[in-house]
Amino acid sequence: MLKSLPSLFAVLLTLVHLSPPSRAQDTKNFPTLGRIHRLDPALDRLLAPDARLEVIASGFEWTEGPVWVRDGGYLLFSDIPRNSIIKWKEGVGTTLFMKPSGYTGVADYGYEPGSNGLMIDPQGRLVMCEHGDRRVSRMRWDGGKQTLVDSYMGKRLNSPNDGTFKSNGDLYFTDPPYGLPKNVNDPRKELDFQGVYRLSADGRLTLLTRELARPNGIAFSPDEKSLYVAQSDAQRAIWMVFPVLADGTLGKGRVFYDVTPVMGKLPGAPDGLKTDRDGNLWATGPGGVYIFTPQGKLLGRIETGERTSNVAWGDDGSTLYITADMYVCRIRTKAVGKGW
């Protein structure tokens, strides 16, 4: 998704700007952003009445793909236009982790060339969806990258966006056109559709569905019987849910929730998402982060006031980290993320 223009508030947030490695972030008095819009009293079981959205870092171009690295206790996230992955650690602040992160060519490659979604695989390795190099890659902590997949049926992928691992090691990922310099009309586009795929642990790639015009965020329910996929199409801005069949493919999906009527009235679109261990869905969309029950009831929204791209569980599993335009934020919850 494309970023919005920086706000005046961003200029004032010098306390948490992208600092050089030598400057420690020794404050715990972080600025706050937005508000919590409570639509149902049941939200109080997930977010305390005094919960605040803290801005822990700012000054980026367009943040995405946050992931918590448990072995080390820090957050990684993408700054897509800057072709970089940034590291944030409590008490240290932000440092450059990797550049280039998603594009290694020599020609200009548009506004969003870098990495997008970041994941940790079951073996603890970093996996990246790369826009410019149009691939999903894996990095060894003690060495370089390995391409996991970059084509389907002999044609290059569009621009892998986000992914999620099943407990058996299979990777499910989305492939919209957002990383192509001219988007869906880019002459370098080789596939005539946008897909949701499964890359099995043994390296086999399967197209699961091509029915979504703009597939984006993706996550499993805790029992892995359902797969949620966001669609960031302004004409049909929805979250879909698909049954996961015994062979790992998908059954017929249904619309989980539709926010098309508010597109353009609030900043952003359906984008990244995660579930908690009780099956609640925490999904970025117009206006911030939507919180749904497993049955699709909307309990409320963490309103950032910015285009909000993605979320990740971190710390002990009860802190939700949020990337929103030029900001990286966090909020303490009463929930515990899936997998913790």
GINOR-V745250 format. One record per helix or strand. SS is the DSSP state (H for helix, E for strand). FROM is the first residue (numbers start at 1). LEN is the number of residues. Records with the same first field share a line. If there is no record, write none. Layout:
SS->FROM-LEN / FROM-LEN
This chain:
H->8-5 / 14-3 / 41-5 / 183-3 / 260-3
E->17-1 / 32-1 / 35-4 / 54-5 / 63-7 / 74-6 / 84-6 / 93-7 / 115-6 / 126-5 / 135-5 / 145-5 / 151-2 / 155-2 / 163-3 / 171-5 / 195-5 / 205-5 / 215-6 / 226-8 / 236-9 / 250-1 / 254-5 / 263-1 / 266-1 / 273-4 / 281-5 / 288-5 / 298-6 / 308-7 / 319-6 / 327-6 / 337-1
